[in-house]
Amino acid sequence: MDPRTLSMEYELEQAHAFLDDYGIDRIDPDTLMILSLRGRLEQLLERARQSEEIL
């Protein structure tokens, strides 16, 4: 399977887990995309921090 597909599936699972934690049953696709993008941004920021530590 394409690694991008696996990453998207993982992000979707994480978003659903977040919603479950707060008892949210339904969510519109736009909000779900925002949560997914937020997760991706957090990953990129963490990688940037790690890169700064290496330098």
mmCIF file as Biopython writes it, N, C-alpha, C and O atoms, coordinates in Angstrom:
data_model
#
loop_
_atom_site.group_PDB
_atom_site.id
_atom_site.type_symbol
_atom_site.label_atom_id
_atom_site.label_alt_id
_atom_site.label_comp_id
_atom_site.label_asym_id
_atom_site.label_entity_id
_atom_site.label_seq_id
_atom_site.pdbx_PDB_ins_code
_atom_site.Cartn_x
_atom_site.Cartn_y
_atom_site.Cartn_z
_atom_site.occupancy
_atom_site.B_iso_or_equiv
_atom_site.auth_seq_id
_atom_site.auth_asym_id
_atom_site.pdbx_PDB_model_num
ATOM 1   N N  . MET A ? 1  ? 0.846   -1.189 0.000  1.0 0.0 1  A 1 
ATOM 2   C CA . MET A ? 1  ? 0.000   0.000  0.000  1.0 0.0 1  A 1 
ATOM 3   C C  . MET A ? 1  ? 0.887   1.248  0.000  1.0 0.0 1  A 1 
ATOM 4   O O  . MET A ? 1  ? 1.972   1.250  0.582  1.0 0.0 1  A 1 
ATOM 5   N N  . ASP A ? 2  ? 0.424   2.277  -0.643 1.0 0.0 2  A 1 
ATOM 6   C CA . ASP A ? 2  ? 1.143   3.547  -0.736 1.0 0.0 2  A 1 
ATOM 7   C C  . ASP A ? 2  ? 1.339   4.143  0.661  1.0 0.0 2  A 1 
ATOM 8   O O  . ASP A ? 2  ? 0.381   4.244  1.427  1.0 0.0 2  A 1 
ATOM 9   N N  . PRO A ? 3  ? 2.582   4.543  1.003  1.0 0.0 3  A 1 
ATOM 10  C CA . PRO A ? 3  ? 2.829   5.130  2.334  1.0 0.0 3  A 1 
ATOM 11  C C  . PRO A ? 3  ? 1.961   6.344  2.638  1.0 0.0 3  A 1 
ATOM 12  O O  . PRO A ? 3  ? 1.597   6.576  3.791  1.0 0.0 3  A 1 
ATOM 13  N N  . ARG A ? 4  ? 1.628   7.115  1.613  1.0 0.0 4  A 1 
ATOM 14  C CA . ARG A ? 4  ? 0.762   8.280  1.836  1.0 0.0 4  A 1 
ATOM 15  C C  . ARG A ? 4  ? -0.629  7.847  2.276  1.0 0.0 4  A 1 
ATOM 16  O O  . ARG A ? 4  ? -1.253  8.495  3.116  1.0 0.0 4  A 1 
ATOM 17  N N  . THR A ? 5  ? -1.110  6.748  1.702  1.0 0.0 5  A 1 
ATOM 18  C CA . THR A ? 5  ? -2.421  6.228  2.091  1.0 0.0 5  A 1 
ATOM 19  C C  . THR A ? 5  ? -2.393  5.763  3.536  1.0 0.0 5  A 1 
ATOM 20  O O  . THR A ? 5  ? -3.326  6.017  4.298  1.0 0.0 5  A 1 
ATOM 21  N N  . LEU A ? 6  ? -1.316  5.079  3.909  1.0 0.0 6  A 1 
ATOM 22  C CA . LEU A ? 6  ? -1.183  4.626  5.294  1.0 0.0 6  A 1 
ATOM 23  C C  . LEU A ? 6  ? -1.140  5.808  6.245  1.0 0.0 6  A 1 
ATOM 24  O O  . LEU A ? 6  ? -1.748  5.768  7.315  1.0 0.0 6  A 1 
ATOM 25  N N  . SER A ? 7  ? -0.427  6.860  5.865  1.0 0.0 7  A 1 
ATOM 26  C CA . SER A ? 7  ? -0.342  8.054  6.701  1.0 0.0 7  A 1 
ATOM 27  C C  . SER A ? 7  ? -1.707  8.708  6.841  1.0 0.0 7  A 1 
ATOM 28  O O  . SER A ? 7  ? -2.080  9.134  7.934  1.0 0.0 7  A 1 
ATOM 29  N N  . MET A ? 8  ? -2.444  8.791  5.762  1.0 0.0 8  A 1 
ATOM 30  C CA . MET A ? 8  ? -3.770  9.398  5.810  1.0 0.0 8  A 1 
ATOM 31  C C  . MET A ? 8  ? -4.704  8.566  6.683  1.0 0.0 8  A 1 
ATOM 32  O O  . MET A ? 8  ? -5.503  9.112  7.444  1.0 0.0 8  A 1 
ATOM 33  N N  . GLU A ? 9  ? -4.599  7.238  6.568  1.0 0.0 9  A 1 
ATOM 34  C CA . GLU A ? 9  ? -5.442  6.363  7.388  1.0 0.0 9  A 1 
ATOM 35  C C  . GLU A ? 9  ? -5.105  6.545  8.867  1.0 0.0 9  A 1 
ATOM 36  O O  . GLU A ? 9  ? -5.997  6.582  9.714  1.0 0.0 9  A 1 
ATOM 37  N N  . TYR A ? 10 ? -3.814  6.657  9.168  1.0 0.0 10 A 1 
ATOM 38  C CA . TYR A ? 10 ? -3.396  6.863  10.548 1.0 0.0 10 A 1 
ATOM 39  C C  . TYR A ? 10 ? -3.931  8.191  11.081 1.0 0.0 10 A 1 
ATOM 40  O O  . TYR A ? 10 ? -4.446  8.250  12.197 1.0 0.0 10 A 1 
ATOM 41  N N  . GLU A ? 11 ? -3.811  9.243  10.295 1.0 0.0 11 A 1 
ATOM 42  C CA . GLU A ? 11 ? -4.302  10.554 10.710 1.0 0.0 11 A 1 
ATOM 43  C C  . GLU A ? 11 ? -5.813  10.527 10.928 1.0 0.0 11 A 1 
ATOM 44  O O  . GLU A ? 11 ? -6.325  11.150 11.859 1.0 0.0 11 A 1 
ATOM 45  N N  . LEU A ? 12 ? -6.518  9.806  10.069 1.0 0.0 12 A 1 
ATOM 46  C CA . LEU A ? 12 ? -7.961  9.689  10.218 1.0 0.0 12 A 1 
ATOM 47  C C  . LEU A ? 12 ? -8.304  8.952  11.518 1.0 0.0 12 A 1 
ATOM 48  O O  . LEU A ? 12 ? -9.223  9.343  12.237 1.0 0.0 12 A 1 
ATOM 49  N N  . GLU A ? 13 ? -7.560  7.886  11.807 1.0 0.0 13 A 1 
ATOM 50  C CA . GLU A ? 13 ? -7.771  7.154  13.061 1.0 0.0 13 A 1 
ATOM 51  C C  . GLU A ? 13 ? -7.512  8.058  14.265 1.0 0.0 13 A 1 
ATOM 52  O O  . GLU A ? 13 ? -8.256  8.023  15.245 1.0 0.0 13 A 1 
ATOM 53  N N  . GLN A ? 14 ? -6.462  8.863  14.188 1.0 0.0 14 A 1 
ATOM 54  C CA . GLN A ? 14 ? -6.147  9.778  15.284 1.0 0.0 14 A 1 
ATOM 55  C C  . GLN A ? 14 ? -7.244  10.817 15.469 1.0 0.0 14 A 1 
ATOM 56  O O  . GLN A ? 14 ? -7.599  11.157 16.598 1.0 0.0 14 A 1 
ATOM 57  N N  . ALA A ? 15 ? -7.774  11.316 14.375 1.0 0.0 15 A 1 
ATOM 58  C CA . ALA A ? 15 ? -8.857  12.301 14.460 1.0 0.0 15 A 1 
ATOM 59  C C  . ALA A ? 15 ? -10.095 11.673 15.088 1.0 0.0 15 A 1 
ATOM 60  O O  . ALA A ? 15 ? -10.758 12.290 15.922 1.0 0.0 15 A 1 
ATOM 61  N N  . HIS A ? 16 ? -10.403 10.439 14.682 1.0 0.0 16 A 1 
ATOM 62  C CA . HIS A ? 16 ? -11.566 9.760  15.262 1.0 0.0 16 A 1 
ATOM 63  C C  . HIS A ? 16 ? -11.351 9.496  16.748 1.0 0.0 16 A 1 
ATOM 64  O O  . HIS A ? 16 ? -12.287 9.623  17.538 1.0 0.0 16 A 1 
ATOM 65  N N  . ALA A ? 17 ? -10.139 9.132  17.138 1.0 0.0 17 A 1 
ATOM 66  C CA . ALA A ? 17 ? -9.847  8.902  18.557 1.0 0.0 17 A 1 
ATOM 67  C C  . ALA A ? 17 ? -10.040 10.190 19.345 1.0 0.0 17 A 1 
ATOM 68  O O  . ALA A ? 17 ? -10.589 10.170 20.447 1.0 0.0 17 A 1 
ATOM 69  N N  . PHE A ? 18 ? -9.591  11.310 18.786 1.0 0.0 18 A 1 
ATOM 70  C CA . PHE A ? 18 ? -9.765  12.610 19.426 1.0 0.0 18 A 1 
ATOM 71  C C  . PHE A ? 18 ? -11.252 12.904 19.636 1.0 0.0 18 A 1 
ATOM 72  O O  . PHE A ? 18 ? -11.671 13.330 20.712 1.0 0.0 18 A 1 
ATOM 73  N N  . LEU A ? 19 ? -12.032 12.669 18.594 1.0 0.0 19 A 1 
ATOM 74  C CA . LEU A ? 19 ? -13.467 12.920 18.683 1.0 0.0 19 A 1 
ATOM 75  C C  . LEU A ? 19 ? -14.123 12.006 19.714 1.0 0.0 19 A 1 
ATOM 76  O O  . LEU A ? 19 ? -14.984 12.442 20.478 1.0 0.0 19 A 1 
ATOM 77  N N  . ASP A ? 20 ? -13.716 10.748 19.731 1.0 0.0 20 A 1 
ATOM 78  C CA . ASP A ? 20 ? -14.261 9.803  20.710 1.0 0.0 20 A 1 
ATOM 79  C C  . ASP A ? 20 ? -13.944 10.247 22.129 1.0 0.0 20 A 1 
ATOM 80  O O  . ASP A ? 20 ? -14.780 10.129 23.025 1.0 0.0 20 A 1 
ATOM 81  N N  . ASP A ? 21 ? -12.734 10.759 22.332 1.0 0.0 21 A 1 
ATOM 82  C CA . ASP A ? 21 ? -12.334 11.227 23.663 1.0 0.0 21 A 1 
ATOM 83  C C  . ASP A ? 21 ? -13.266 12.320 24.178 1.0 0.0 21 A 1 
ATOM 84  O O  . ASP A ? 21 ? -13.506 12.426 25.381 1.0 0.0 21 A 1 
ATOM 85  N N  . TYR A ? 22 ? -13.789 13.133 23.259 1.0 0.0 22 A 1 
ATOM 86  C CA . TYR A ? 22 ? -14.663 14.235 23.650 1.0 0.0 22 A 1 
ATOM 87  C C  . TYR A ? 22 ? -16.147 13.921 23.442 1.0 0.0 22 A 1 
ATOM 88  O O  . TYR A ? 22 ? -17.006 14.791 23.586 1.0 0.0 22 A 1 
ATOM 89  N N  . GLY A ? 23 ? -16.429 12.665 23.103 1.0 0.0 23 A 1 
ATOM 90  C CA . GLY A ? 23 ? -17.820 12.252 22.958 1.0 0.0 23 A 1 
ATOM 91  C C  . GLY A ? 23 ? -18.534 12.840 21.757 1.0 0.0 23 A 1 
ATOM 92  O O  . GLY A ? 23 ? -19.754 13.002 21.778 1.0 0.0 23 A 1 
ATOM 93  N N  . ILE A ? 24 ? -17.794 13.159 20.719 1.0 0.0 24 A 1 
ATOM 94  C CA . ILE A ? 24 ? -18.388 13.736 19.512 1.0 0.0 24 A 1 
ATOM 95  C C  . ILE A ? 24 ? -18.697 12.586 18.546 1.0 0.0 24 A 1 
ATOM 96  O O  . ILE A ? 24 ? -17.805 11.834 18.153 1.0 0.0 24 A 1 
ATOM 97  N N  . ASP A ? 25 ? -19.968 12.465 18.173 1.0 0.0 25 A 1 
ATOM 98  C CA . ASP A ? 25 ? -20.398 11.360 17.316 1.0 0.0 25 A 1 
ATOM 99  C C  . ASP A ? 25 ? -20.257 11.660 15.826 1.0 0.0 25 A 1 
ATOM 100 O O  . ASP A ? 25 ? -19.868 10.798 15.038 1.0 0.0 25 A 1 
ATOM 101 N N  . ARG A ? 26 ? -20.574 12.876 15.462 1.0 0.0 26 A 1 
ATOM 102 C CA . ARG A ? 26 ? -20.575 13.232 14.036 1.0 0.0 26 A 1 
ATOM 103 C C  . ARG A ? 26 ? -19.766 14.496 13.835 1.0 0.0 26 A 1 
ATOM 104 O O  . ARG A ? 26 ? -19.700 15.371 14.698 1.0 0.0 26 A 1 
ATOM 105 N N  . ILE A ? 27 ? -19.153 14.560 12.663 1.0 0.0 27 A 1 
ATOM 106 C CA . ILE A ? 27 ? -18.357 15.748 12.344 1.0 0.0 27 A 1 
ATOM 107 C C  . ILE A ? 27 ? -18.388 15.959 10.834 1.0 0.0 27 A 1 
ATOM 108 O O  . ILE A ? 27 ? -18.399 15.001 10.061 1.0 0.0 27 A 1 
ATOM 109 N N  . ASP A ? 28 ? -18.401 17.197 10.436 1.0 0.0 28 A 1 
ATOM 110 C CA . ASP A ? 28 ? -18.428 17.462 9.005  1.0 0.0 28 A 1 
ATOM 111 C C  . ASP A ? 28 ? -17.025 17.262 8.414  1.0 0.0 28 A 1 
ATOM 112 O O  . ASP A ? 28 ? -16.030 17.386 9.128  1.0 0.0 28 A 1 
ATOM 113 N N  . PRO A ? 29 ? -16.944 16.956 7.130  1.0 0.0 29 A 1 
ATOM 114 C CA . PRO A ? 29 ? -15.650 16.666 6.489  1.0 0.0 29 A 1 
ATOM 115 C C  . PRO A ? 29 ? -14.636 17.809 6.595  1.0 0.0 29 A 1 
ATOM 116 O O  . PRO A ? 29 ? -13.438 17.556 6.717  1.0 0.0 29 A 1 
ATOM 117 N N  . ASP A ? 30 ? -15.097 19.055 6.552  1.0 0.0 30 A 1 
ATOM 118 C CA . ASP A ? 30 ? -14.169 20.184 6.642  1.0 0.0 30 A 1 
ATOM 119 C C  . ASP A ? 30 ? -13.464 20.208 7.992  1.0 0.0 30 A 1 
ATOM 120 O O  . ASP A ? 30 ? -12.256 20.432 8.062  1.0 0.0 30 A 1 
ATOM 121 N N  . THR A ? 31 ? -14.220 19.979 9.064  1.0 0.0 31 A 1 
ATOM 122 C CA . THR A ? 31 ? -13.620 19.966 10.392 1.0 0.0 31 A 1 
ATOM 123 C C  . THR A ? 31 ? -12.658 18.801 10.534 1.0 0.0 31 A 1 
ATOM 124 O O  . THR A ? 31 ? -11.596 18.934 11.143 1.0 0.0 31 A 1 
ATOM 125 N N  . LEU A ? 32 ? -13.028 17.661 9.974  1.0 0.0 32 A 1 
ATOM 126 C CA . LEU A ? 32 ? -12.143 16.506 10.026 1.0 0.0 32 A 1 
ATOM 127 C C  . LEU A ? 32 ? -10.829 16.797 9.297  1.0 0.0 32 A 1 
ATOM 128 O O  . LEU A ? 32 ? -9.763  16.385 9.754  1.0 0.0 32 A 1 
ATOM 129 N N  . MET A ? 33 ? -10.902 17.501 8.174  1.0 0.0 33 A 1 
ATOM 130 C CA . MET A ? 33 ? -9.697  17.862 7.429  1.0 0.0 33 A 1 
ATOM 131 C C  . MET A ? 33 ? -8.838  18.815 8.250  1.0 0.0 33 A 1 
ATOM 132 O O  . MET A ? 33 ? -7.613  18.690 8.250  1.0 0.0 33 A 1 
ATOM 133 N N  . ILE A ? 34 ? -9.445  19.749 8.938  1.0 0.0 34 A 1 
ATOM 134 C CA . ILE A ? 34 ? -8.693  20.689 9.774  1.0 0.0 34 A 1 
ATOM 135 C C  . ILE A ? 34 ? -7.962  19.938 10.874 1.0 0.0 34 A 1 
ATOM 136 O O  . ILE A ? 34 ? -6.797  20.226 11.151 1.0 0.0 34 A 1 
ATOM 137 N N  . LEU A ? 35 ? -8.629  18.982 11.504 1.0 0.0 35 A 1 
ATOM 138 C CA . LEU A ? 35 ? -7.974  18.193 12.544 1.0 0.0 35 A 1 
ATOM 139 C C  . LEU A ? 35 ? -6.798  17.406 11.971 1.0 0.0 35 A 1 
ATOM 140 O O  . LEU A ? 35 ? -5.749  17.300 12.607 1.0 0.0 35 A 1 
ATOM 141 N N  . SER A ? 36 ? -6.971  16.862 10.782 1.0 0.0 36 A 1 
ATOM 142 C CA . SER A ? 36 ? -5.907  16.110 10.141 1.0 0.0 36 A 1 
ATOM 143 C C  . SER A ? 36 ? -4.715  17.017 9.824  1.0 0.0 36 A 1 
ATOM 144 O O  . SER A ? 36 ? -3.566  16.643 10.061 1.0 0.0 36 A 1 
ATOM 145 N N  . LEU A ? 37 ? -4.992  18.201 9.291  1.0 0.0 37 A 1 
ATOM 146 C CA . LEU A ? 37 ? -3.926  19.151 8.971  1.0 0.0 37 A 1 
ATOM 147 C C  . LEU A ? 37 ? -3.216  19.622 10.238 1.0 0.0 37 A 1 
ATOM 148 O O  . LEU A ? 37 ? -2.002  19.824 10.240 1.0 0.0 37 A 1 
ATOM 149 N N  . ARG A ? 38 ? -3.981  19.792 11.309 1.0 0.0 38 A 1 
ATOM 150 C CA . ARG A ? 38 ? -3.384  20.193 12.589 1.0 0.0 38 A 1 
ATOM 151 C C  . ARG A ? 38 ? -2.393  19.123 13.058 1.0 0.0 38 A 1 
ATOM 152 O O  . ARG A ? 38 ? -1.299  19.438 13.524 1.0 0.0 38 A 1 
ATOM 153 N N  . GLY A ? 39 ? -2.790  17.865 12.929 1.0 0.0 39 A 1 
ATOM 154 C CA . GLY A ? 39 ? -1.904  16.767 13.304 1.0 0.0 39 A 1 
ATOM 155 C C  . GLY A ? 39 ? -0.644  16.760 12.461 1.0 0.0 39 A 1 
ATOM 156 O O  . GLY A ? 39 ? 0.448   16.519 12.975 1.0 0.0 39 A 1 
ATOM 157 N N  . ARG A ? 40 ? -0.785  17.020 11.182 1.0 0.0 40 A 1 
ATOM 158 C CA . ARG A ? 40 ? 0.371   17.060 10.277 1.0 0.0 40 A 1 
ATOM 159 C C  . ARG A ? 40 ? 1.290   18.219 10.646 1.0 0.0 40 A 1 
ATOM 160 O O  . ARG A ? 40 ? 2.510   18.059 10.641 1.0 0.0 40 A 1 
ATOM 161 N N  . LEU A ? 41 ? 0.735   19.367 10.962 1.0 0.0 41 A 1 
ATOM 162 C CA . LEU A ? 41 ? 1.524   20.531 11.363 1.0 0.0 41 A 1 
ATOM 163 C C  . LEU A ? 41 ? 2.303   20.234 12.642 1.0 0.0 41 A 1 
ATOM 164 O O  . LEU A ? 41 ? 3.477   20.584 12.759 1.0 0.0 41 A 1 
ATOM 165 N N  . GLU A ? 42 ? 1.640   19.588 13.598 1.0 0.0 42 A 1 
ATOM 166 C CA . GLU A ? 42 ? 2.320   19.234 14.846 1.0 0.0 42 A 1 
ATOM 167 C C  . GLU A ? 42 ? 3.498   18.304 14.580 1.0 0.0 42 A 1 
ATOM 168 O O  . GLU A ? 42 ? 4.549   18.438 15.207 1.0 0.0 42 A 1 
ATOM 169 N N  . GLN A ? 43 ? 3.328   17.359 13.649 1.0 0.0 43 A 1 
ATOM 170 C CA . GLN A ? 43 ? 4.420   16.454 13.288 1.0 0.0 43 A 1 
ATOM 171 C C  . GLN A ? 43 ? 5.587   17.226 12.678 1.0 0.0 43 A 1 
ATOM 172 O O  . GLN A ? 43 ? 6.745   16.984 13.018 1.0 0.0 43 A 1 
ATOM 173 N N  . LEU A ? 44 ? 5.279   18.147 11.785 1.0 0.0 44 A 1 
ATOM 174 C CA . LEU A ? 44 ? 6.331   18.933 11.133 1.0 0.0 44 A 1 
ATOM 175 C C  . LEU A ? 44 ? 7.073   19.814 12.136 1.0 0.0 44 A 1 
ATOM 176 O O  . LEU A ? 44 ? 8.292   19.960 12.059 1.0 0.0 44 A 1 
ATOM 177 N N  . LEU A ? 45 ? 6.334   20.398 13.072 1.0 0.0 45 A 1 
ATOM 178 C CA . LEU A ? 45 ? 6.973   21.229 14.091 1.0 0.0 45 A 1 
ATOM 179 C C  . LEU A ? 45 ? 7.893   20.393 14.976 1.0 0.0 45 A 1 
ATOM 180 O O  . LEU A ? 45 ? 8.979   20.841 15.344 1.0 0.0 45 A 1 
ATOM 181 N N  . GLU A ? 46 ? 7.468   19.201 15.312 1.0 0.0 46 A 1 
ATOM 182 C CA . GLU A ? 46 ? 8.301   18.321 16.132 1.0 0.0 46 A 1 
ATOM 183 C C  . GLU A ? 46 ? 9.572   17.935 15.380 1.0 0.0 46 A 1 
ATOM 184 O O  . GLU A ? 46 ? 10.654  17.908 15.966 1.0 0.0 46 A 1 
ATOM 185 N N  . ARG A ? 47 ? 9.451   17.639 14.100 1.0 0.0 47 A 1 
ATOM 186 C CA . ARG A ? 47 ? 10.637  17.313 13.293 1.0 0.0 47 A 1 
ATOM 187 C C  . ARG A ? 47 ? 11.590  18.501 13.233 1.0 0.0 47 A 1 
ATOM 188 O O  . ARG A ? 47 ? 12.807  18.328 13.300 1.0 0.0 47 A 1 
ATOM 189 N N  . ALA A ? 48 ? 11.039  19.708 13.108 1.0 0.0 48 A 1 
ATOM 190 C CA . ALA A ? 48 ? 11.873  20.910 13.062 1.0 0.0 48 A 1 
ATOM 191 C C  . ALA A ? 48 ? 12.612  21.085 14.387 1.0 0.0 48 A 1 
ATOM 192 O O  . ALA A ? 48 ? 13.794  21.428 14.397 1.0 0.0 48 A 1 
ATOM 193 N N  . ARG A ? 49 ? 11.925  20.853 15.496 1.0 0.0 49 A 1 
ATOM 194 C CA . ARG A ? 49 ? 12.575  20.956 16.808 1.0 0.0 49 A 1 
ATOM 195 C C  . ARG A ? 49 ? 13.706  19.941 16.938 1.0 0.0 49 A 1 
ATOM 196 O O  . ARG A ? 49 ? 14.783  20.258 17.442 1.0 0.0 49 A 1 
ATOM 197 N N  . GLN A ? 50 ? 13.451  18.729 16.482 1.0 0.0 50 A 1 
ATOM 198 C CA . GLN A ? 50 ? 14.471  17.687 16.551 1.0 0.0 50 A 1 
ATOM 199 C C  . GLN A ? 50 ? 15.671  18.045 15.676 1.0 0.0 50 A 1 
ATOM 200 O O  . GLN A ? 50 ? 16.816  17.797 16.054 1.0 0.0 50 A 1 
ATOM 201 N N  . SER A ? 51 ? 15.406  18.626 14.513 1.0 0.0 51 A 1 
ATOM 202 C CA . SER A ? 51 ? 16.493  19.037 13.622 1.0 0.0 51 A 1 
ATOM 203 C C  . SER A ? 51 ? 17.349  20.120 14.271 1.0 0.0 51 A 1 
ATOM 204 O O  . SER A ? 51 ? 18.573  20.103 14.144 1.0 0.0 51 A 1 
ATOM 205 N N  . GLU A ? 52 ? 16.716  21.054 14.960 1.0 0.0 52 A 1 
ATOM 206 C CA . GLU A ? 52 ? 17.457  22.112 15.645 1.0 0.0 52 A 1 
ATOM 207 C C  . GLU A ? 52 ? 18.329  21.523 16.747 1.0 0.0 52 A 1 
ATOM 208 O O  . GLU A ? 52 ? 19.444  21.995 16.968 1.0 0.0 52 A 1 
ATOM 209 N N  . GLU A ? 53 ? 17.837  20.500 17.441 1.0 0.0 53 A 1 
ATOM 210 C CA . GLU A ? 53 ? 18.611  19.860 18.499 1.0 0.0 53 A 1 
ATOM 211 C C  . GLU A ? 53 ? 19.840  19.171 17.928 1.0 0.0 53 A 1 
ATOM 212 O O  . GLU A ? 53 ? 20.894  19.157 18.563 1.0 0.0 53 A 1 
ATOM 213 N N  . ILE A ? 54 ? 19.715  18.603 16.744 1.0 0.0 54 A 1 
ATOM 214 C CA . ILE A ? 54 ? 20.837  17.911 16.110 1.0 0.0 54 A 1 
ATOM 215 C C  . ILE A ? 54 ? 21.911  18.902 15.688 1.0 0.0 54 A 1 
ATOM 216 O O  . ILE A ? 54 ? 23.106  18.634 15.819 1.0 0.0 54 A 1 
ATOM 217 N N  . LEU A ? 55 ? 21.470  20.061 15.175 1.0 0.0 55 A 1 
ATOM 218 C CA . LEU A ? 55 ? 22.420  21.072 14.721 1.0 0.0 55 A 1 
ATOM 219 C C  . LEU A ? 55 ? 23.107  21.669 15.915 1.0 0.0 55 A 1 
ATOM 220 O O  . LEU A ? 55 ? 23.955  22.549 15.764 1.0 0.0 55 A 1 
#
